Amino acid sequence: MAAAPAPPGPGAALDLGLESLLREAVAAVDRAGEELVAALGAVRAALAAAGGPTALGERERALFGALLRRLARAPGAARPEGLWQCCFLEGPPGLVLCVLLEALGSAGSGLDPREVAVVLEQFLQQGRLSALLWEVCQPQAQAGCLELQGTLLSKIVCLPEHVSNKLLGKNPPVFFPQNYFPLLGDAVLQVLEKISDSLRGGLDCSISFVSHVLGKVCVHGWQKEILGVLVPRLTDLTKSDCIWQRICWQLVECVPDRWMEAVVLGFVQRAPGADVLSRLLGNLVVKNKKAEFVVAQKMLLLQYGHTTAVLQNLLGYLALDSGRRPLLLRVLQDLLQTWSSSSAVKHSPAEQQLYISKAILICLSHLKEPEIASCRQELLTSMMEGVKCHLGSSLPQLRRLGMVVAESICSSINTEGPVLKFEYEEDDETRELKSLLVQTPSFCVVPSLPDNDRSEKAGAALPLVPERNENSCTAAPVKADEESDAELDSDDDLIPYDMSEDKELKLKAPMYIRDCIEVLTGSRPEDVDKWEATVKALESLVRRNPAATREVSVELAKILLHLEEKTCIEGFVELRQRAQVAVLVTDPIPVAKYLTSQFYSLNYSLRQRMDILDVLVLAAQELSCPKFHGKTKHSGVQKPCIQLLPESDSSKGWRRIVDERIKSKTRRFDTGQSRVELASCPNEFNSVAGYFFFPLIQHFDRPLTTFDLLGEDHLVLGRLVHTLAVLMYLAVNTVAVTAMGKALLEFVWALRFHTDSYVRQGLLSCISSLLLSVPTERILADMTEELLETQSWLGDVMEKDPDGDCRRLALQNLLLMENLKKKLEAVPS
């Protein structure tokens, strides 16, 4: 038998064609041994001599793919260690990636998944990913099969998922998304640099595949990882290089429309300023309809979770180019239309209203005088309609937003005339809104200019302040002060009276209730001082003389309800309210009957009706809270005390109330400091709760000539609903609590679809009070069907209500219902 021929050396390999060497290597895989080693060595040498994988023709690529697949299926003993890995790392990168992922997912592969992961890790670390991207960017690759490009795109973007699924999460750290996508970003940058060099050298290449990779990565949710690498580097490269600017513009313009939103959003969120964003995106919003929709509609009118910095980037970008400024004006008109829509104010959450308000003010800060003049009438009309909608809202935050935005619009359109000014308490939110009218320095920078020119242009954009002598600035005021002092010298000879020992005459307050009534109903102007003293002393006088108060309680309640301030007495509203509460607590039944009957009567202002509700709640709270003794006890929890906050956010107060009540029902074992023991006296609210509650709930659906709870007076309706919730909460352990709960549930069911968020918050608070106050056995016995329907409604509120506080309250109520269910299951049958 003849001896086998010796394998050809490297020199012989160069003489033979690469195609024949590949055929011999494919055939040698089955024989393995020294022949395979020699064949693989010859292929590597010929490939290197030919110039690398890019020199392979179509037939040679097919043979190389067959060789790689035969190596992947061969058993471990038949593969020369170290040599077969080199074949994968030196071959055509796109072909290698496809074969490795086929081997990773194939059950018949001779390669262990861990071996494939090791080769893939080396593939990434040796920069083969950038070689793959560059390979696809070549003109000959673009003319090839689009299906192959789609396969490569999917495998590149989903590589971490492929490896993790096969290795069951035990993959190397390089395949963690937070590590892989920055590495992919570096590969994209390397390819962009090669594209830049090619363009400068006059060679053609395509950037569309890189754009597809960027778009698919962003739409999969990894914008932060890949753009965190791309944006800082592209920001530096585009400062003074027009070719790099064109590359960036082309990079985003070639992103398919289905992925455009994720890419644009990623750039807007991560650009350090509007000028940088303008350099990176160019006039994308003018050229691409999907980008225009995302920037001008979706990010401003359909979303509201972006930060103020993102809004400034976005709107500053629109303002920095004359081709984009018409879009800025259109955006402002759309924002004002939404801001002045009564339906939008009613049905959109407060967070979205704040977001739109910020966007309007930022737009105003970028408008120039000719642009303002062209739309002055539209601005004025929108301002008037928007103020009306916002001031009619039940939520203090929305009313304040309307005032701030209206003031800003007025100051923009009337730079020389009178300005609009509202009275409101400034907080961090309003201060931030007003600061948005002043542009940040980055918006004044002209894009795409060299550093020196840019700084000169930016400086030219700033207002010029004429130089002046510092001494001259202070000389004039000093001189004016001297002249004013000289004019006053003539009065120095008038010696003032010595009033150091003078004492203010204090008028004694009336000593009897009937005297107070006489003073408060009197009309003599000389009794003003006595009137003030009476108002200040009335509460304590009522509490000291309960018997005398009961004789005239209803008359006194009527006087106090109609009492108006005659002088500028400090704290008049609080003094009157405390006196009303004292009268109601002293004689609850007749006074409660009077007040509740007056709530639905004619000829009362909305303020008076809300005063009635406040007095009823404060009196009920006082009647229901037991007095304290001086004894101490080492255990025991105080009953929570409700503080009525008429102008505050009711939902926050109700979350506090429910949390306190839940705490009061929680057992805790400790040996802490001694606590005050509550008196074991009966709940005084027990016998009168019905007089407070039922008259208020009876006539809410009957409109009067000047009072319509279900119409325009939704602010009073919201206060009524919250009042009923508090009264329900305070009626715990009373005889009427079950009847009150059933009536309240019917009341809530009738109003559950109300359009005002403040009213809906109150309705959800009513459900909380009912679940906490009515005994569990009575709820389950008398209201089972109603609660099932309520549970379904609460589920809809939790998922669909636009107001965040309503969603949170609905979730809290569902948790309370779940606790009731567990309590029922725990009861032995």
C-alpha positions in Angstrom: 0.0 0.0 0.0 1.4 3.4 -1.0 2.2 5.9 1.7 -0.1 8.9 2.1 1.3 12.1 0.5 2.8 14.7 2.9 0.6 17.8 3.4 1.7 20.8 1.3 3.6 23.5 3.2 2.7 27.2 3.2 4.7 27.9 0.1 2.8 25.3 -1.9 -0.4 26.7 -0.6 0.3 30.1 -2.1 0.8 28.4 -5.5 -2.5 26.6 -5.3 -5.9 28.5 -5.7 -7.7 29.5 -2.5 -10.8 27.7 -3.8 -9.0 24.3 -4.2 -7.4 24.7 -0.8 -10.8 25.2 0.8 -12.1 22.1 -1.0 -9.2 20.1 0.3 -9.8 21.4 3.9 -13.5 20.5 3.8 -12.6 17.0 2.7 -9.8 16.8 5.3 -12.2 17.5 8.2 -13.6 13.9 8.1 -10.0 12.5 8.1 -8.7 14.8 10.9 -5.2 14.2 12.1 -2.1 15.9 10.6 -3.8 16.2 7.2 -6.5 18.5 8.6 -3.9 20.6 10.5 -1.9 21.1 7.3 -5.0 21.9 5.3 -6.2 24.5 7.8 -2.8 26.0 7.9 -2.7 26.3 4.2 -6.1 28.0 4.1 -5.0 30.5 6.7 -1.8 31.3 4.9 -3.6 31.7 1.5 -6.3 33.9 3.1 -3.8 36.2 4.7 -1.8 36.5 1.4 -4.9 37.3 -0.5 -5.7 40.3 1.8 -8.2 38.8 4.3 -11.8 37.9 4.1 -12.7 40.8 1.9 -10.8 39.2 -1.0 -13.1 36.1 -1.0 -15.3 35.7 -4.0 -18.9 34.3 -3.9 -17.9 30.7 -4.5 -15.0 31.0 -2.0 -17.3 32.4 0.7 -19.6 29.5 0.1 -16.7 27.0 0.5 -15.5 28.8 3.6 -18.9 28.6 5.2 -19.1 24.9 4.4 -15.7 24.5 6.1 -16.8 26.3 9.2 -20.0 24.3 9.5 -18.1 21.0 9.1 -15.7 22.1 11.9 -18.7 23.0 14.1 -20.3 19.6 13.6 -17.0 17.6 14.0 -16.3 15.9 17.4 -13.9 17.6 19.7 -11.1 15.1 19.2 -11.2 15.7 15.4 -10.7 19.5 15.7 -7.1 20.7 16.1 -7.1 22.8 19.3 -6.3 26.4 18.8 -6.4 26.1 15.0 -10.1 25.8 14.5 -10.7 28.8 16.7 -8.4 30.8 14.4 -10.4 29.8 11.4 -13.5 31.3 13.0 -11.8 34.5 14.1 -10.0 35.1 10.8 -12.9 34.3 8.5 -15.6 36.6 7.0 -17.2 38.1 10.2 -20.8 37.9 9.1 -20.4 34.3 8.0 -18.6 33.4 11.2 -21.3 35.0 13.4 -24.1 33.1 11.6 -22.3 29.7 11.9 -21.5 30.2 15.5 -25.1 31.1 16.4 -26.3 28.1 14.4 -23.9 25.9 16.3 -25.1 27.5 19.6 -28.7 26.6 18.9 -28.3 23.3 17.1 -28.7 20.0 19.0 -26.5 18.1 16.6 -23.5 20.4 16.9 -20.2 19.0 18.0 -19.4 22.3 19.8 -20.4 22.7 23.4 -22.4 25.9 24.0 -19.6 27.0 26.4 -17.0 26.6 23.6 -19.2 28.7 21.3 -19.5 31.4 24.0 -15.7 31.5 24.4 -15.2 32.0 20.6 -17.9 34.6 20.5 -16.3 36.5 23.4 -12.9 36.4 21.5 -14.8 37.6 18.4 -16.1 40.6 20.2 -12.8 41.4 22.0 -10.7 41.3 18.8 -12.9 43.9 17.1 -14.6 41.6 14.7 -17.9 43.3 15.3 -16.7 46.5 13.7 -15.2 44.4 10.8 -18.7 42.9 10.3 -20.4 46.3 10.2 -17.8 47.6 7.8 -18.1 44.6 5.6 -21.9 45.2 5.2 -21.3 48.9 4.5 -19.3 48.1 1.3 -21.0 48.7 -2.0 -20.8 45.1 -3.1 -22.5 44.0 0.1 -25.3 46.5 -0.4 -26.0 45.0 -3.8 -26.2 41.5 -2.2 -29.1 39.7 -0.5 -31.3 42.0 1.7 -32.5 38.9 3.5 -28.9 38.2 4.7 -28.6 41.7 6.0 -31.8 41.3 7.9 -30.5 38.1 9.5 -27.2 39.7 10.4 -29.1 42.7 11.9 -31.2 40.4 14.1 -28.2 38.4 15.3 -26.1 41.5 16.1 -28.8 43.2 18.1 -30.1 40.0 19.9 -26.7 38.4 20.6 -27.0 38.7 24.4 -30.4 37.1 24.3 -29.2 34.2 22.1 -26.2 33.4 24.4 -28.1 33.9 27.7 -31.0 31.6 26.6 -28.6 28.8 25.7 -26.4 29.1 28.7 -29.3 29.7 31.0 -28.0 33.0 32.3 -24.5 31.8 33.1 -23.0 33.7 30.2 -19.7 35.6 30.3 -20.0 39.3 31.5 -19.3 40.6 28.0 -22.8 39.4 26.9 -24.6 41.3 29.7 -26.6 44.1 27.9 -25.0 46.8 30.0 -21.6 45.6 28.7 -22.4 44.5 25.2 -24.2 47.5 23.8 -21.5 50.0 24.8 -19.1 47.7 23.0 -21.4 47.7 20.0 -21.4 51.5 20.3 -17.6 51.5 20.1 -17.8 49.3 17.0 -20.3 51.8 15.4 -17.9 54.6 16.1 -15.0 52.7 14.4 -17.1 52.1 11.3 -18.2 55.8 11.2 -14.5 56.8 11.3 -13.8 54.5 8.4 -16.8 56.0 6.5 -15.4 59.5 7.2 -12.0 58.5 5.8 -13.6 56.9 2.8 -15.6 60.0 2.0 -12.5 62.2 2.3 -10.7 59.8 -0.1 -13.5 60.0 -2.6 -14.7 56.4 -2.1 -18.4 55.3 -1.8 -19.8 53.4 1.1 -23.2 53.0 2.7 -24.3 54.0 6.2 -27.8 52.5 6.1 -26.9 49.2 7.9 -25.3 51.1 10.8 -28.5 53.2 11.0 -30.6 50.0 11.1 -28.4 48.6 13.9 -28.8 51.9 15.8 -32.6 51.9 15.3 -33.2 48.3 16.3 -31.0 48.7 19.4 -32.9 51.8 20.5 -36.3 50.3 19.9 -35.3 47.3 22.0 -34.8 49.7 24.9 -31.0 50.1 25.0 -30.7 53.7 24.0 -28.9 54.6 27.2 -26.2 52.0 26.7 -25.4 52.7 23.0 -26.0 56.4 22.9 -24.1 56.9 26.1 -21.1 56.0 24.0 -22.1 57.6 20.7 -23.4 61.0 21.8 -20.3 62.3 23.7 -18.0 61.3 20.9 -20.1 62.6 18.1 -20.6 65.9 20.0 -16.8 66.4 19.9 -16.4 65.3 16.3 -19.1 67.6 14.9 -18.0 70.8 16.6 -16.0 72.1 13.6 -16.2 69.3 11.0 -18.9 69.6 8.3 -18.2 66.0 7.1 -18.9 64.5 10.5 -22.0 66.6 10.7 -23.3 65.2 7.4 -22.4 61.7 8.6 -24.5 62.2 11.8 -27.4 63.6 9.8 -27.3 60.7 7.4 -27.0 58.2 10.3 -30.4 59.3 11.8 -32.1 60.0 8.5 -31.5 56.4 7.3 -33.2 54.9 10.4 -36.5 53.3 9.3 -39.7 55.1 10.3 -40.7 52.2 12.6 -37.6 52.8 14.8 -37.3 56.6 14.3 -39.2 57.5 17.6 -36.8 55.5 19.8 -33.7 57.0 18.1 -35.0 60.6 18.2 -36.1 60.3 21.8 -32.7 58.9 22.8 -30.8 61.8 21.2 -33.1 64.4 22.7 -32.7 62.9 26.2 -28.9 62.6 26.0 -27.8 65.6 24.1 -26.1 68.1 26.5 -27.8 71.1 24.9 -30.0 72.3 22.1 -27.0 73.4 20.0 -25.5 69.9 20.2 -28.8 68.4 19.3 -29.0 70.7 16.3 -25.5 69.5 15.2 -26.4 65.8 15.6 -29.9 65.8 14.0 -29.7 68.7 11.5 -33.1 69.4 9.9 -34.4 65.9 10.5 -37.8 67.1 11.6 -38.2 69.0 8.3 -37.1 66.1 6.1 -38.8 63.1 7.9 -42.5 63.1 8.7 -42.2 60.5 11.4 -39.5 62.6 13.2 -41.7 65.6 12.9 -44.7 63.8 14.5 -42.5 62.5 17.3 -41.0 65.9 18.1 -43.9 68.2 17.4 -46.8 66.0 18.6 -46.0 62.9 20.6 -43.3 64.1 22.9 -45.2 67.3 23.7 -48.9 66.5 23.6 -49.2 62.7 24.0 -46.4 62.2 26.6 -45.6 64.1 29.8 -42.9 62.1 31.6 -39.9 63.9 30.1 -37.8 66.2 32.3 -37.6 70.0 31.9 -34.1 69.6 30.4 -35.5 67.4 27.6 -38.2 70.0 26.9 -35.5 72.7 26.7 -33.4 70.6 24.4 -36.4 69.8 22.1 -37.8 73.3 21.8 -34.4 74.9 21.7 -33.5 72.7 18.8 -36.6 73.9 16.9 -35.7 77.5 17.6 -32.0 77.3 16.4 -32.6 77.2 12.7 -34.8 79.4 10.4 -36.1 76.3 8.6 -37.4 74.8 11.9 -38.8 78.0 13.5 -42.2 77.7 11.6 -42.6 74.3 13.3 -41.9 76.0 16.7 -44.8 78.5 16.1 -47.1 75.6 15.1 -46.1 73.7 18.3 -46.9 76.7 20.4 -50.3 77.0 18.8 -51.0 73.3 19.4 -49.9 73.6 23.1 -52.0 76.7 23.7 -55.0 75.0 22.1 -54.6 72.0 24.5 -53.9 74.3 27.5 -57.1 76.4 26.8 -59.3 73.4 26.3 -61.8 72.8 29.1 -62.1 69.1 28.2 -58.3 68.7 28.4 -58.1 70.5 31.8 -60.9 68.2 33.2 -59.7 64.9 31.9 -55.9 65.1 31.8 -53.8 64.7 35.0 -52.2 67.6 36.8 -48.7 66.3 35.8 -49.6 66.7 32.1 -51.0 70.2 32.7 -47.7 71.1 34.3 -45.7 69.6 31.5 -47.7 71.5 28.8 -47.3 74.7 30.8 -43.6 74.3 30.9 -43.5 73.7 27.2 -45.5 76.9 26.5 -43.2 79.0 28.6 -40.1 77.6 26.9 -41.6 78.4 23.5 -42.4 81.9 24.6 -38.8 82.4 25.6 -37.6 81.6 22.1 -40.1 83.8 20.2 -38.9 87.0 18.5 -40.9 90.3 18.4 -42.0 89.9 14.7 -43.2 86.3 15.5 -45.1 87.5 18.6 -46.7 90.3 16.5 -47.9 87.8 13.9 -49.8 85.7 16.4 -50.6 88.3 19.2 -54.3 87.9 18.8 -54.2 84.1 18.9 -52.1 84.3 22.1 -54.5 86.7 23.7 -57.5 84.6 22.8 -55.9 81.4 24.1 -54.8 83.2 27.3 -58.4 84.3 28.1 -59.9 80.9 27.4 -57.2 79.0 29.3 -57.4 81.3 32.3 -61.2 80.7 32.5 -60.7 76.9 32.3 -57.9 76.8 34.9 -59.5 79.1 37.4 -62.6 77.0 37.3 -60.7 73.9 38.4 -61.2 72.4 41.8 -57.4 71.7 42.2 -55.3 74.6 43.6 -52.3 73.4 41.5 -54.2 73.9 38.3 -55.5 77.3 39.3 -52.0 78.4 40.1 -50.7 77.0 36.8 -53.3 79.0 34.9 -52.3 82.2 36.7 -48.6 81.8 36.0 -49.0 80.9 32.3 -51.4 83.8 31.8 -49.0 86.2 33.4 -46.2 85.0 31.2 -48.2 85.2 28.0 -49.4 88.7 28.9 -45.9 89.9 29.6 -44.8 88.5 26.3 -47.5 90.2 24.2 -47.6 93.5 26.1 -44.0 94.4 26.7 -44.8 98.1 27.2 -48.4 98.1 28.4 -50.0 97.1 31.7 -49.2 93.5 32.9 -51.5 90.9 34.3 -50.9 90.1 37.9 -52.6 87.5 40.1 -52.3 86.9 43.8 -51.0 83.5 44.7 -48.5 81.9 47.0 -45.2 81.2 45.2 -43.6 77.8 45.6 -40.8 75.9 44.0 -43.1 74.9 41.1 -44.1 78.5 40.2 -40.5 79.7 40.6 -39.3 77.0 38.2 -42.0 78.0 35.7 -41.0 81.6 35.7 -37.4 80.8 35.3 -38.2 79.0 32.0 -38.9 82.4 30.4 -35.2 83.1 30.5 -33.1 81.2 28.0 -30.2 79.2 29.2 -26.8 80.1 27.6 -26.6 77.0 25.5 -29.5 78.1 23.4 -27.6 81.2 22.4 -24.8 79.2 20.8 -24.8 79.1 17.0 -24.2 75.5 15.8 -21.7 74.1 13.3 -19.1 76.8 13.6 -15.4 76.6 14.7 -14.8 77.3 18.4 -13.4 80.8 17.9 -16.2 81.9 15.6 -18.8 80.3 17.8 -17.7 82.2 20.9 -17.7 85.5 19.0 -21.2 84.8 17.6 -22.4 83.8 21.1 -20.9 87.0 22.6 -22.6 89.1 19.9 -25.9 87.6 20.8 -25.7 88.8 24.3 -27.0 92.4 25.2 -24.2 95.0 25.2 -23.9 96.9 28.5 -22.1 100.3 28.0 -19.1 100.8 30.2 -19.6 103.4 33.0 -17.6 104.7 35.9 -18.4 102.8 39.0 -18.3 106.0 41.1 -20.8 107.7 38.8 -23.3 104.9 39.5 -23.5 105.7 43.1 -23.0 109.4 43.0 -26.5 110.3 41.9 -28.4 108.4 44.7 -26.2 109.9 47.4 -26.8 113.4 46.1 -30.6 112.8 46.0 -30.5 111.6 49.7 -28.6 114.8 50.7 -31.2 117.0 49.0 -34.1 115.1 50.7 -32.4 115.5 54.0 -32.0 119.2 53.4 -35.7 119.6 52.7 -36.6 117.9 56.0 -34.4 120.1 58.1 -37.1 122.7 58.4 -39.3 120.4 60.5 -36.6 119.7 63.1 -37.9 122.5 65.4 -41.1 120.6 66.0 -40.7 118.6 69.2 -42.7 115.4 69.3 -44.8 114.4 72.3 -43.5 111.9 74.7 -45.7 108.8 74.3 -43.5 106.3 76.0 -45.8 105.8 79.0 -49.0 105.8 77.0 -51.1 102.6 77.3 -53.7 101.3 74.9 -57.2 101.4 76.3 -58.6 97.9 76.3 -62.3 97.6 75.9 -64.0 94.8 77.9 -65.8 92.2 76.0 -69.4 91.3 76.8 -70.0 88.9 79.7 -73.2 87.4 78.4 -74.2 85.5 75.3 -77.2 87.8 74.6 -75.0 90.9 74.9 -72.8 89.3 72.2 -75.8 88.9 69.9 -76.7 92.5 70.4 -73.2 93.7 69.6 -72.8 91.5 66.5 -76.2 92.5 65.1 -75.8 96.2 65.9 -75.0 98.8 63.2 -73.6 101.7 65.2 -70.2 102.7 63.7 -68.8 103.8 67.2 -69.1 100.1 68.4 -66.3 98.8 66.1 -63.9 98.3 69.0 -66.5 96.5 71.0 -67.4 94.4 67.9 -63.8 93.2 67.6 -63.6 92.3 71.3 -66.8 90.4 71.0 -65.6 88.3 68.0 -62.4 87.5 69.8 -64.1 86.4 73.1 -67.1 84.7 71.7 -65.8 81.1 71.5 -64.6 81.0 75.1 -67.8 82.6 76.3 -69.9 79.9 74.5 -67.8 77.1 75.9 -68.1 78.5 79.5 -71.8 79.0 79.3 -73.4 75.9 77.6 -76.8 76.4 79.2 -77.1 80.0 78.1 -75.8 79.1 74.6 -78.5 76.3 74.1 -81.2 78.9 74.6 -80.1 81.0 71.6 -77.9 78.4 69.8 -79.7 78.5 66.4 -80.0 82.3 66.4 -76.3 82.6 67.2 -75.4 80.0 64.5 -77.4 82.1 62.0 -75.6 85.3 63.0 -72.2 83.7 62.7 -73.0 82.2 59.3 -73.9 85.6 57.9 -71.3 87.6 59.9 -69.1 89.8 57.7 -65.8 91.4 58.6 -66.3 95.1 59.6 -62.7 95.8 60.4 -59.3 94.4 59.4 -59.2 92.1 62.4 -56.4 89.6 62.3 -57.6 86.0 61.8 -61.3 86.9 61.5 -62.2 83.8 59.4 -60.6 81.5 62.0 -62.2 83.3 64.9 -65.7 83.0 63.3 -65.2 79.4 62.4 -64.1 78.5 66.0 -67.1 80.2 67.4 -69.4 78.3 65.0 -67.8 75.0 66.0 -68.2 75.9 69.7 -72.0 76.6 69.2 -72.5 73.4 67.2 -70.6 71.3 69.7 -72.6 72.8 72.6 -76.0 72.2 71.0 -75.4 69.7 68.2 -78.9 68.6 67.1 -80.8 71.9 66.5 -77.7 73.7 65.2 -76.8 70.7 62.9 -80.4 70.7 61.6 -80.2 74.4 60.8 -76.8 74.3 59.1 -77.6 71.3 56.9 -80.9 72.8 55.9 -79.2 76.1 54.9 -76.6 74.2 52.8 -79.2 73.6 50.1 -81.1 76.9 50.6 -81.3 79.9 48.2 -79.3 83.1 48.5 -76.1 81.7 49.9 -72.7 82.1 48.3 -70.4 79.2 47.5 -68.1 80.4 50.3 -70.9 80.2 52.9 -71.8 76.7 51.8 -68.3 75.5 52.1 -68.0 77.2 55.5 -71.0 75.1 56.6 -69.2 71.9 55.5 -66.0 72.9 57.4 -67.9 73.7 60.6 -69.7 70.4 60.4 -66.5 68.4 60.0 -64.6 70.2 62.7 -67.5 69.8 65.2 -67.9 66.2 64.4 -64.2 65.6 64.9 -64.4 67.3 68.3 -67.4 65.3 69.4 -65.9 62.0 68.3 -62.5 62.4 70.0 -62.4 61.4 73.7 -60.8 63.7 76.2 -57.4 63.0 77.8 -56.7 62.1 81.4 -53.4 62.6 83.2 -53.0 58.9 83.9 -50.4 56.9 82.1 -50.3 53.5 80.6 -47.6 51.5 79.0 -49.6 50.3 76.0 -52.4 51.6 74.0 -52.6 53.6 70.7 -54.2 57.0 70.4 -57.1 57.4 68.1 -55.9 59.5 65.1 -57.0 63.1 65.0 -58.2 64.5 61.7 -57.2 68.0 60.7 -59.4 69.5 58.0 -57.3 71.3 55.4 -59.7 73.1 53.2 -57.2 74.4 50.6 -54.8 71.5 50.7 -54.5 68.4 48.5 -57.2 66.2 49.8 -55.8 63.0 48.5 -52.6 63.4 50.5 -54.7 64.0 53.6 -56.8 61.0 52.9 -53.8 58.8 52.5 -52.6 60.0 55.9 -56.0 59.4 57.5 -56.2 55.8 56.2 -52.6 55.1 57.2 -53.3 56.3 60.7 -56.4 54.2 60.9 -54.6 51.1 59.7 -51.9 51.8 62.3 -54.5 52.1 65.0 -55.7 48.6 64.2 -52.2 47.1 64.2 -51.0 45.3 67.3 -47.5 46.1 68.4 -45.6 44.7 71.4 -43.1 47.0 73.0 -42.0 48.4 76.3 -41.4 51.9 75.3 -42.2 55.2 77.0 -45.4 55.7 78.8 -48.3 57.1 76.9 -51.4 59.0 77.8 -54.4 56.9 78.5 -57.7 57.9 76.8 -60.7 58.6 78.9 -63.3 55.8 78.9 -66.2 58.2 78.1 -68.8 57.6 75.4 -68.4 58.9 71.9 -70.6 62.1 71.8 -70.9 61.9 68.1 -72.7 58.6 68.4 -76.2 60.0 69.1 -76.0 62.9 66.6 -74.1 61.5 63.6 -77.3 61.1 61.5 -78.2 64.8 61.9 -74.8 65.7 60.4 -74.8 63.2 57.6 -78.2 62.3 56.2 -79.5 65.9 55.4 -76.3 66.5 53.4 -76.8 63.5 51.2 -80.5 63.9 50.4 -80.8 66.8 47.9 -77.5 66.8 46.1 -79.2 66.1 42.7 -81.8 68.9 43.0 -80.5 72.1 41.2 -81.4 75.5 42.5 -81.5 78.8 40.7 -78.1 79.8 41.9 -76.7 76.5 43.0 -76.1 73.4 40.9 -73.9 70.7 42.5 -74.0 68.5 39.4 -73.4 71.4 37.1 -70.9 74.3 37.4 -70.5 74.1 41.2 -68.3 71.0 41.1 -65.9 72.6 43.6 -68.6 72.6 46.3 -69.6 69.1 45.2 -66.0 68.0 45.8 -65.9 69.5 49.2 -69.3 67.9 50.0 -68.0 64.5 49.0 -64.9 64.9 51.2 -67.1 66.1 54.1 -69.2 63.0 53.8 -66.1 60.8 53.8 -64.8 62.4 57.0 -68.2 62.1 58.7 -68.3 58.4 57.7 -64.9 57.9 59.1 -65.7 59.6 62.4 -69.0 57.6 62.8 -67.0 54.4 63.6 -68.7 52.3 66.4 -71.9 54.5 66.2 -75.4 53.0 65.9 -76.1 54.7 62.6 -72.8 53.7 60.9 -74.3 50.8 58.8 -77.2 52.9 57.5 -74.7 55.7 56.7 -72.5 53.3 54.9 -75.3 52.0 52.7 -76.5 55.5 51.8 -72.9 56.6 51.1 -72.3 53.6 48.8 -75.4 54.6 46.8 -74.2 58.2 46.7 -70.8 57.1 45.4 -72.3 54.8 42.8 -74.4 57.7 41.3 -71.3 60.0 40.9 -68.6 57.4 40.1 -68.1 58.7 36.5 -67.8 62.4 37.4 -65.4 64.3 35.2 -63.7 66.3 38.0 -60.7 64.6 39.5 -61.2 66.3 42.9 -64.7 64.8 43.1 -63.5 61.4 42.1 -60.8 61.5 44.8 -63.5 62.3 47.4 -65.6 59.4 46.2 -62.7 57.0 46.6 -62.1 58.5 50.0 -65.7 57.7 50.9 -65.1 54.0 50.0 -62.0 54.0 52.3 -64.0 55.5 55.1 -66.8 53.0 54.6 -64.5 50.0 54.7 -62.7 51.2 57.8 -65.8 52.3 59.8 -68.6 49.8 59.1 -68.2 46.5 60.9 -67.0 43.7 58.6 -70.0 41.4 59.4 -72.5 44.2 58.5 -70.6 44.9 55.2 -70.7 41.3 54.2 -74.3 40.9 55.3 -75.9 44.1 53.9 -73.7 45.2 51.0 -72.2 42.1 49.3 -73.6 42.8 45.8 -72.8 46.5 46.0 -69.2 45.8 47.0 -68.7 43.4 44.2 -69.8 46.0 41.7 -67.6 48.6 43.5 -64.6 46.3 43.3 -65.0 46.0 39.6 -65.3 49.8 39.3 -62.2 50.3 41.5 -60.3 48.0 39.1 -61.2 50.1 36.2 -60.2 53.3 38.1 -56.8 51.8 39.0 -56.0 50.9 35.4 -57.6 53.8 33.4 -58.1 56.9 35.5 -55.9 59.8 34.2 -55.4 61.1 37.8 -52.5 59.5 39.7 -54.1 60.2 43.1 -57.3 58.4 42.0 -55.3 55.4 40.9 -53.5 55.2 44.1 -56.7 55.5 46.2 -58.4 52.9 44.1 -55.5 50.5 44.7 -55.6 51.2 48.5 -59.3 50.4 48.5 -58.8 47.2 46.7 -56.2 46.2 49.3 -58.7 47.0 52.1 -61.3 44.8 50.3 -58.7 42.0 50.1 -58.2 42.3 53.9 -62.0 42.0 54.4 -61.9 38.8 52.3 -59.1 37.3 54.3 -61.0 38.2 57.5 -64.1 36.4 56.3 -62.1 33.3 55.4 -60.5 33.3 58.8 -63.9 33.2 60.6 -64.8 29.5 61.4 -68.0 28.3 59.8 
